[in-house]
Amino acid sequence: HLSVMHCCAFLIILTIHLCHLASPTLALGPNHIPKMPSNNNDEYWKSLQEAVDSVNYDMTDEEKKQTEEILKELSQEEQEGLADKFMVLRHLRAEKGNIKKAIAALQRTLKWRTEFQVQELKQCLQKEQEQVDQEPNDDEKKEEDPKASLEDLASVVRTENETGKLYVRGYDKDGRAILYMRPGKENTNHEVGNMRHLVYHMEKSIACSAKNGQSKLCIVIDYDGFSLRHAPPMSTSRYTLDVLQKHYPERLYRAYICNPPWIFTGFWKVISPFIDPVTKQKIQFCSSTKDFEKVVQDMGGPEKAKQHLEECAGGSIKPTDFDTNDYLSLPLNMSFGEQQA
């Protein structure tokens, strides 16, 4: 019974924490983003960054003043490490305007992004071949680098993605990317590998949404095929919650729960009265006709829902269509099934 409750509690807590990444006050900008080059060069990464920086967060005068105060407290190195120019604002909002807490949270995230090699992780699949083609000299071979190479990071992402347990596919009516999570397709017990795979997909989702002028993403969690043997160790559960809650604030728009285990549904009914209403609003179960109508509305109508959603969430796309090799060959800011220009 303990393993069942641990499993159920993790699923519930993960969903709630994912929804804490959302903010009802976040205003989104216009769909006016520079076109992305198709080649994998420096110009591509520059344009991708421009897209993320072009999202309009509709800052208030007070927030502008507060973000300037926070920036003054950051070192030059920390400022250069910001993921985008609104990273400060997201942490400020996540900390309810508390400048001191926002600075501490921001510095923790900046340190984590460096240590976890987030920038390298974003680029690893498209740059791995460049590294393979460059043979290091003898001195470089002797030098031990504690950080993983681009080739190593790419290998981890490819291995973790073999079963299609995570991938970005389609967009909602406003252009937010949809990230599919399939716990029933878990294929490894490697904690760090799992986290690198998750972080890669958070960054990919953000990049896909940004080109449409959006700062958030939608998540579809499909529990089809899930059983206790797929439940992660408690340490991995804590690690997952830690990464999402601390390092990706203000990022989630809505979570759609599909095919949840029966015990999940029962446990949810018990605790839902105690969940913050704003958070609860972000969680949409996909089981009844009324539920699916809400999802269809979020997608912009029946036709768009069919085009952008898989069957588990009320669309017509079959999950068996997913091909990991095709998917991982796409640029970071392109979802599976999306036509390259």
Order of alpha helices (4+ residues) and beta strands (2+ residues): alpha-alpha-alpha-alpha-alpha-alpha-alpha-alpha-alpha-beta-beta-alpha-beta-alpha-beta-alpha-alpha-beta-alpha-alpha-alpha
